[in-house]
Amino acid sequence: ELLEAALTYQKRGWSVFPVNSQTKRPLIEWKPYQERIASPEQIKKWWTQYPYAGIGLVTGKISNDIVLDIDGPEGKKYIKGKDIAPTPCVKTKRGEHYHFKHPGFTIQNFAKKKGLDLRGDGGYVVLPPSKHPSGSKYEWILSPEEEELADPPGWLLELITKKEPGEKLPETELSKILDGVKKGKRHDTATRLAGHYIGKGLASNEVFKLLKLWNDKNKPPLPDNELTGMVTDFSSARKKREKEKEEKKKKSERIFITGKQLVKGKVKELPAPVKGGLFVPERYTILAAPDGEGKTLFCGQLSLNAITGTTFLGLFPIPKPVKVLYFAGENSRGDMQEKIKRQQEELEKTLGRSIEKELEENFHWVAPLNINFFLNPKDKIELHAWLEDHKPDIVIFDPLADFIASNKSLSDDTLARTTAKTLTEIAQKFKCFPIITI
């Protein structure tokens, strides 16, 4: 039931991972899944290892989802009478989780009102049918199959943008809560303190020590792992914001140098696996020829030379063996086997040795797929999972048209721009060199 649910969530584009059903803490290093969605194969491995694990959802841009956590009577009182459009909603132990569409700008986690938390970029929540530590189950009041995610209501957007999470607490309020708080207020107060200290720029270990001193005054104190989780979440959110600012700054910069600087300056770029100008760092290569002129034979020979680290066509040196991922759009396994086997025999004759080890370790061929890698966001997620799992140096799409699933001509301006952008993103994000045949 849990595995099936996790796979269903992944299919709808949600980034999920396993959590401990007793503590709600991650069972794996979950931070990478703020940037990419785990493949179905990875999810199956997790739930084979942890069959009773709860399902964690990474909130934020990656899942196009933010979650408003209404906890206890104070939270329910706050939203009473407020406009909330029909949207997926989960019943929790003390309240509800309202799922809304991500608004498109960075949403930080916060606990601005008592009984009211928000999970955005860098956060996570637990999904049904996971068990709550109390023994009860998380249940959908309104499931995503019944209702699509609604946009966040205006009053929530105003609350989100009104203050930055992690801002300083008023001194009068701070002095009151530093003496400890009663059970029922500990989690909310700890969250606010963590945000306060992180917002002041303190290091994570310093924040934890301060929270520990405060927590020791509570009766009873919160478990240390809860404090650690809060500090980690706020610290990660801060680092992510800083990284986004830095990336935004880099994107806004323009290179303006003299001709001498262009010629003499040092350039740091990913070295091309094949020398001689066949590849350009952070870009893609187009192999164009009429049908029947041998594009697949060309790519097959390049693949074998690449995985063995041998010169291609006598013109393009390949200094060391590299990995190749080959997506075949129109060639069946039988067709490809015949072509590759013939080329394998020729290369082995030249080298005087077998290349079966390299074929096993460095070359992966994917059978014809009915998939739209370049125009369909969900299929693009699957492509990214392939690239993440196999980490190829060279990735081949042969031919490109079979991975676009469009009736439009490849010369269509919009289609060409979208495809070019996707290929460049692949090259830059996965540090690989894509080749397309047309």
N, C-alpha and C positions, 0 to 999 in steps of 0.2 A: 504493500500500500504506500509506504513512504517513498520507495524508489520510483514507483510509477508516478506519484505526485511530483517528485523532483524532476523527472524527465519531462512531464507535461509543462511544468513551469519553465524549464529551459527552452522548450520548443516555442513558447510564446515570447521568448527574448529576455527572460529574467535570469540574472546571474545568481545561482544558488550554490550552497556548500553545506557540509554537515556540521551540526552543533550538538553539544552534550545536552541531553534532555533533562539532566538534573541541575545544570548550572547555566544553560543557555550560552555557554562560551564556545568558540570555534574549536573543532577537532582537528583542523588543518590550518596552515598558514593562509589566511583568507585574503590578505591584502592584494595579491596579484589579480584577484577576481573582481577588484574595483575597476580594472582596466580591460579585462577580457572575460568572456563567458566560457565556463568549462564545457568541454565536449561531452556528448552522451556517454562515450566510453569512459571518460574520467569519472563521471557521476556514478556509473555502474560500479567502478572500482571502489569508490568511497563507500557506497552503501553495502558492498560485499564485505568490506572491512568493518564497517559500523552499521549493521543492519537495523539497529533501533535508534539511530541518530535522528535528531530533529532536523528540519529543513530551514536553513538560514537564507534570507534574501538580502543581497547587497543592494541597498537603496541608492538613489542618485541617477546620474546620467546613464550609467551602464545598463540599468534596467528600465530607464524612463519612468521611474517611480519614486515618489516621496511618501512617507507614512506619518500621519498624525496619530500619536499615541495618547488616547484618553484614559487616564488611570485614576480610578476612585471617584468619590462623589464631587470632589473639587473640580476635577476635569470635566465631569458631566455638567456641572452647574455652569461652568464657563461657556460651553458651547450651546447651552439650552437657548433655543430661539434663534440661533444663528443659521444662516442659509448654507446648507450642504447639499449639493446636487447628488443624485444617485450615483454611487461609485462603489467598487469592491470594498468590503468591510469585514473584519475578522473579530470574533468574540474572544476576548482574553479573560484571564482570571478576574481582573478588577475593572475591565472596561472594554474598549474597542480600539482597533487599528483601522484608520481610514486611509485607503490607498488613493493617491492622486497622481496625475500625470506630472512629470518633471517639467518645470516652467522654462527650462532652457538656459538659465544662468546658475552659477554655483550656489547650492543650498547647503548651508552648514547645519550640523546637528545642534539642537538647543533644548533647554528646559526653561522657557521664559516665564511660564505661569505654573502655579502649583497644580499638579495632576495633568500637565499638558507638555508633552515632549514631541519633538519633530526629528525624524530620521531622514537625512538627505544624503549628499555626497560624503562618502567616508563612513556611512553608518550601515546598520543591518537590523532586521527584525526576524522573528520566527514565523513560519507559515504553517497553516493546517496541512495534514492532520497530525502535526507534531504534538508531543505530550508536554504539558507545562510541568515545572518542578513539583507542583502541588499534586500532580496525578491526573488533573483534568486535561482535556484536549483543546487545542486551538481549533475553532470551527469557523467556516465562512458563514456570515450572516447574508452577504450578497457576494457571490463568487465572480471572478473575472470572466467565466463562461456566460454568466447571466448579464453582466454589465461591464462595459468598457471603462477604463480609468477616466474620471472626470478631471477637468482643470481645477487647480486649487481655487477655493472661493476667495473673493476680494479681501475679506477680513483676515484670512490666513496669510495672503501675500503681504498685506500691510504689516502684520506681525513679524513676518520673515524679514522684511526690509527695514523695519523700524530701528533695530539695533543689531550690532554684530555680536555673535556668540563669543563668549570668552571676554566680554568687556568687564571692566571693574565693577564690583558690587559697591553700593553706597556704604560708606564707613559705618553708619548707624546700624544697617542691616548686618554687615560683616561682624561687628562686635557682638551682636546677639547670637548669631549661629555658631561662632567659634567656640562657645562653651558647650556645644553638643546639642543634639535635638532628639525628640522622642521617636519611637518606632512609628513608621508610617510617613515620616518626613525625611528619613535618612538618605534614601536614594536620590530624591529630587535635590536635596541640599548638597549632597556630594557632587552631583553633576554640575551644579552651579559653581561650587568652589573650584572644581577642576577647570572649568571654563575660565573662571576669574584668574587663576594663577597662570594657566597656559597663555591667556590673553596678555598677561603682564610680561611674557617672554621668558618665564622660568623654564629650566630644563625639566624633562619628564621625571628624572629621579628626585629632583628637588620637590616637585609638585606632589609626588607620591609620599615623600616624608612628611610634608605638611598635612596632607589628607590623613595620613596615619595618626599623627598627633591629635588631629581633630576627632577622628573616628574613635580613638580610645576613650573619649569623653561621652560617647553615645552609649545608651543602655537599651538593648545590647548593641555592640558595634557591628558594622557590616563586615562580611567576609573580605579578606585582603584581595581575593581574585576579582571582586567587583570593582574595587578601587583601581586595581591595575588596568582592568578593561576600560574604565572611564578615561584614565590618563592616556592610555594608548590611543583611544578613539579621538580625543581632542588633539593630541599631539600629531596624529596622522593627518587630521583635517587641516591643522595649521601648516604642516609641511606641504600638503597638497595645494593649499592656497598660495603658498610662497612659490611652489614650482610652476603653478599656472601663471602667476604674475611674471615670473622669469621668462617662461615660454612666450607669453604675450609680448614682453619687451623685445625678445629676440626676433619675433615675427615682424615687429614694427621697424626693426633696424634695416637699413639698406646698405649694401656694400658699395662704398665709393672710394676707389683707390687709384693711384697712378699706374701707368703702364709698367714702370719699373717694379712697383710693389706686386703687380700681377705676376710678373715673370720671376721675381726673386723671392717673394714671400712663401712661407711654409703653409701647406694646405693639409688639413687633417680630414681624410675621407676614407671610407671603407675600401680597401684594396680589391680590385676586380679579380675574381678567381681565374679568369681567362685573359691573358695579356694580348696586346696588339690592337686594342680599340674596339673589340667586339661588344664590350660592356661599358656603361658609364655609371659611376657610383650614384646611388639614390634615384636612378631612372630605370626605364625598361627598354628592351630591345624588340624591334619589329622585324619579323622575317616575312617578306611579301613575295609571292610568286603565283602564277596561274595554277589551277588545279592540275595535279598529275606531274608536277615538276620536281617532286622529291623533298618537300618541306619536312615531312615526317622522317625520312631517311636522314636528312641533315640534323634534325633534333636528336634522333637516336644515336648517331655517331658522336655528336657533341656530348651527349649524356655519358657514353662509354669512356670517352677521353677524359671527361671531367671527373668521373668517379675513380679513375685510375691515375689521374695526374699525368696524362701524356698529351703531347702536342696535337692540336686539332687541325686537320687538313694541311699539316706541315707548315702552317703560317701563324697559328695562335698558341703560344706556349701556355701550359697549365702547370704552375710550379708544384702544386701538391693536390692530392685527391680531395674532392669536395662532394657534398651531398646534393642529389638531384631529386626533385619531386615533379613527376610528369602527369599532368591531367590530360587524358586522351578523350576528345569529344566525339570523334567519328571512327576511330580505329578499334576494331574488336580485339579481344585478347589474342585470338588466333592470328590475326593480321600482324599485330605488334610482335608476337612471339617469333614469327617467321623472319621479320625484318631484323629484330634485335639479335636473334640467334646467329644469323648470317654475319652480322657485323661483329658479334662476339668472337666467332671463329677466326675471322680475319685479324682482329686485334690480338688474340691469343697467339696466333701464328707469328705475328710481328714481335710480340714481347717474349715469346718462348715460355709462357707460363699461363696458368689458369687465372681468370679474373672473377671466379664464382664468389669469392669472399667479398669483393667490392660490390658485386651485384646484390649480395645479401644485405650488406651493411649500409651502402651509400645510395642505392637506387630504389625509389618507390614509384610504382606506376598505378594510377587510379583509373579503373575501368570507366567507359562512357557513362556520364551522369546526366540526369534530367534536372539540371540545376542552373540557377541564374546568379552566379557569383558577383556580377558587377552592377546589377540594377536592383536586386532584391535584398533589403537589409538583413533579413533572417538568413538567407543563403550566404551572405557575406560573413555572418557570424560563424557559419560552419567552415567557410574557407579559412578564417582566422584560426579556428581550432586545429585544422589540418596543419597549418604553418607553424603554430605553436608546438604541436606534438612532434613534428618531424624536423623542424628547424633546418630547412634546406638552404643551401647557398644559391642554387639555381632552381627556379620554378618555371615550368613550361606549360602554356595553355595552347593546345593544338587541336583544332583551330579556335581562335578567339570567339568566332560567331556562335559556337555551340555552348558558350557560357554566358551569353547575353540574353537569349530567349526573347528576342524582339524582332518584329517584322520590318523594322526600319533598316535602312542601309547603314553599313559601318561608316559611311561618309557623312551621315547625318550629324550636324554640328553639335547638338545637345548630347546625343549618344556618344560621340567621340570624346567630348569634354569629360563626361561622367566616367567613361571607361579609363581615360588617361589619368584622371584624378585618383581613381581607385588603385590603378597599377602603381602610381607614384607613392601612394600611402603604404601599399604593401612593401615596396622596396625600402622605404624609410623606416617603417615600424619594425619589420622583421629582418632588417639587414640582409636582404637577399637580392638577387638579380632576376627579375621576371623576363621571360621571352614569350611573345605572342606570335602566332602564325596567322596570316590573313591571305 
